[in-house]
Amino acid sequence: MTVMTHNHRTAPLGDRASSMGQALAAFNASVFTGPGEIPRKYRELMAVAVALTTQCEGCIKVHTNDAVACGASDEELAEATYIAASLRAGGAVVYGLKSLASAERIRNS
């Protein structure tokens, strides 16, 4: 398995905004392959977790492939999944608290 290239210049977007697609591709390459303290495998595992949260099918496919190509195990992918699920659930709890506060304001007005 090889690391995939992220193609942000796909037609028809790339045909209509080529310089923006090139800039996004360069930024993306820097984020995932540029210098930094976080190893590539962990960058890809974080990307998988974010992609699961945003539910971007293309991102899930590319970053799962790249995480595995960088040595991620099924156990690491499973943990990334539960981390993403926990954060998504945490957001629901926070907004649930806001909903309760809103209900209290309505009752008291």
GIPETA-V791243 format. One record per backbone hydrogen bond with DSSP energy under -0.5 kcal/mol. NH is the residue of the N-H (numbers start at 1). CO is the residue of the C=O. Records with the same first field share a line. If there is no record, write none. Layout:
# GIPETA-V791243
NH = CO, CO
This chain:
# GIPETA-V791243
7 = 5
8 = 6
13 = 10
14 = 10
16 = 12, 13
17 = 13
21 = 17
22 = 18
23 = 19
24 = 20
25 = 21
26 = 22
27 = 23
28 = 24
29 = 25
30 = 26
31 = 27
32 = 28
33 = 29
34 = 29, 30
39 = 37
42 = 39
43 = 39
44 = 40
45 = 41
46 = 42
47 = 43
48 = 44
49 = 45
50 = 46
51 = 47
52 = 48
53 = 49
54 = 50
55 = 51
56 = 51
57 = 55
60 = 56
61 = 57
62 = 58
63 = 59
64 = 60
65 = 61
66 = 62
67 = 63
68 = 64
69 = 65
70 = 66
71 = 68
72 = 67
77 = 73
78 = 74
79 = 75
80 = 76
81 = 77
82 = 78
83 = 79
84 = 80
85 = 81
86 = 82
87 = 83
88 = 84
89 = 85
90 = 86
91 = 87
92 = 88
93 = 89
94 = 90
95 = 91
96 = 92
97 = 93
98 = 94
99 = 95
100 = 96
101 = 97
102 = 98
103 = 99
104 = 100
105 = 101
106 = 102
107 = 103
108 = 104
109 = 105, 106
